[in-house]
Amino acid sequence: MGILEVKGVNKRFGGLQALGDVNLSVQEETVHAIIGPNGAGKSTLLNCLVGKLIPDSGSVMFDGKSVLGRKPYEINQMGISRVFQTPEIFGDLTVMENVMIPCFAKRDGTFRLHALESVTHEKAIREQAESILAEVKMLEKKDFHSGTLSRGDKRRLEMAMCLVQQPKLLLLDEPTAGMARADTNNTIALLKDIKQRHKITMVIIEHDMHVVFSLAERITVLAQGTPLVEDTPENIKGHPKVREAYLGEAQV
């Protein structure tokens, strides 16, 4: 049994079969990539994993509990964090304020930014935020307004906002989209470091095969909403079905 178990998931949008009988098992503390051509069902599957979409049939279990029908804050409380294709940050707040916000979340998903329990509590939160910012190499920019950051730094900030919640599972939707190669390589190095430090399980949707083969330990290839192949990166690279359906002669 994996920490994330997807069984028999089907999802239709009108006459379109977006997902067809998808089964997926993600082992704890591994990096599992989901790849496939545009329209293969990757984003639909990811939205099912965070409860944003409810499948027509099937189940999605995380750490033994169903994620289906849960609100976003409940998903976070289960230990699941998500990095979006376009970094979701608060552009009018500082880097430090962005990282502190998740620490003020209440159990009902609302926030208490101006209702600190004590000065000691605030100090502990600031120390926690600074520690995470140092880890993602953003501490020197803690007072910057986040809207002024580069794409790569916005991604680092979003990672910090996830890490401060101490997730067990990190879902990443094309984490290097729109980045120059240098920023892409920096993001790869950051994700490797995060996994080693925090022992986090990661599921990545990504089109850049350089990123996929640099990070993934297992790869699931989707084609028209159905898993085509699941295997190690070494076997995926040369798999004839994968090459025919999607990869071609990928440069890695």
Secondary structure, 3 states (H helix, E strand, C coil): CCCEEEEEEEEEECCEEEEEEEEEEECCCCEEEEECCCCCCHHHHHHHHCCCCCCCEEEEEECCEECCCCCHHHHHHHCEEEECCCCCCCCCCEHHHHHHHHHHECCCCCECCCCCCCHHHHHHHHHHHHHHHHHCCCHHHCCCEHHHCCHHHHHHHHHHHHHCCCCCEEEEECCCCCCCHHHHHHHHHHHHHHHHHHCCEEEEECCCHHHHHHHCCEEEEEECCEEEEEECHHHHHCCHHHHHHHHCCCCC
